[in-house]
Amino acid sequence: MSTPFTPPPECPAHAAGAGGGPLHRLHGPEAEADPLALYEKLRAEYGPVAPVLVNGDLPAWLVLGHRENLDVARTPSRFARDPRGWRDMKEGRVPADTPLGPMVSWVPVCNFTDGPVHERLRGAVVESLERFDKRGIRRYVTRFANQLVDRIAADGYADLVPAFSDQLPMLVMTQLVGAPDEHGPRLVKAARDMLQGTETALQSDRYVTLTLEQLVMERKAKPAHDLASWLIEHPANLSDTEVLMHLRVVLIAAYETTANLIANTLRTVLTDPRFRASLSGGHMTLPDALEQVLWDDPPINTIIGRWATGDTLLGGQQVKAGDMLLLGLAAGNVDPQIRPDPSVSVHGNRSHLAFSSGPHECPGQDIGRAIADTGIEVLLDRLPDLQLAVGANELRWRGTLMSRHLLGLPVRFTPRSVENAGPHIEQASEHPPHAVIPPQPTVAPAPAATRRGGAGWWRRLFGRR
């Protein structure tokens, strides 16, 4: 819904809303019901940059254009990442308990810095992430994905959001960062609570921070082959606080984006006839399908934020020094200037904004792709006759300032007995990670008739040879 609002002097709303018209909230019923429709309404009214209100009815600019998003993301000299430049924060208009707290409260991490400090911190993160063996990551994913499938295989019915897409990324990421296994389930809940900006977001943020603080202390005393240990020993000489905060950023960011990417890709594969026809024709692989989803339904709608370092013009709007800007990734991906017909395939085109751009582009996107790609492949290979158990129009989402999260994906499939462990578990166990889920027998292969062409049907469908 919209709300009448009289902006204070020098805020974004004065420049574009001087006529006294209502501004749209990026929180509340309208945004939660259909954020993508709201973005198009704002584009039609204001063009590529629109004045909006965030939690607490604080003014901001939402960047809707693809070119304008790149301009903001790639020019930190004009649009800084440091939230301490936010005028509303400096002038005391931001409540201490704002749900935006985890996204706008400065901490010593690379995504809140620019220049040489940013280069030092980001270099430590990128170089530590690059130490992971990609095949090793896929073994983790394969093991946990199989265990999650084991939990549902005998039922013939499951909701893939709570049973699979919400679980798999955190199970893998806790192993990669080195977090204690027993914290996995609660970290899932805390991470989503933080990113939804709920009333308990700050408490969830504290739980995540305390868990990782304990991990840093343990790894200083006893290093291991994980991200925590590699950040501690990196030549950039990160402080304990810097190590802690970067673990937090990596864990939370990787979890949310990958969970949404898995859910959105599974939904598309199960509901969109264009994908079924293209995939079965052998013209699109699963990674290709993931890239299409990153265009059409990116895991993060909006990034908070950037702060203008001086007065500047952006998308026809006069932005003032200290204004908050929000990167509209989902809106930029469907900008009519670059995609006049969103139904046309973007096969082979990776110029989407799903992982942002510029010096703060997501450093862990390849890990996220590996988790989603491998996890979905395991699921579809194990349960090849998956079908949506409800009408596609019955699926529901929860829209928030940052993301659009699928609430459920009910599916049916042929039940499979949990006997006779298969070769995929034996292969994964050659490099056994610390299991989060108690070991369970693996599902026996279904009869060829129920697998719609035999054991390799989904593998062939997705271009796996």
Buried (B, 14 or more C-beta within 10 A) or exposed (E): EEEEBEBEEBBBBBBBBEEEEEBBBBBBEBBBEBBBEBBBBBBEEBBBBBBBBBBBBBBBBBBBBBEBBBBBBBBBEBBBBBBEBBBBBEEEBBEEEBBBBBBBBBBBBBBBBBEEEBBBBBBBBEBBBEEBEEEBBBBBBBBBBBBBBBBBBEEBEBBBBEBBBBBBBBBBBBBBBBBBBEBBBBBBEBBBBBBBBBEEBBEBBEBBBEBBBBBBEBBBEEBEEBBBBBBBBBEBEBEEEBBBBBBBBBBBBBBBBBBBBBBBBBBBBBBBEEBBEBBEEEEBBBBBBBBBBBBBBBBBBBBBBBBBBEEBEBBEBBBBEBBBBBBBBBBBBBBEEBBEEEEEEBEEEEEBBBBBBBBBEBBBBBBBBBBBBBBBBBBBBBBBBBEBBEEEEEBEBEBBBBBBBBEBBBBBBBBBEBEEBBEBBEEBBEEEBEBBBEEBBBBBBBEEEBBEEBEEBBBBBBBEE
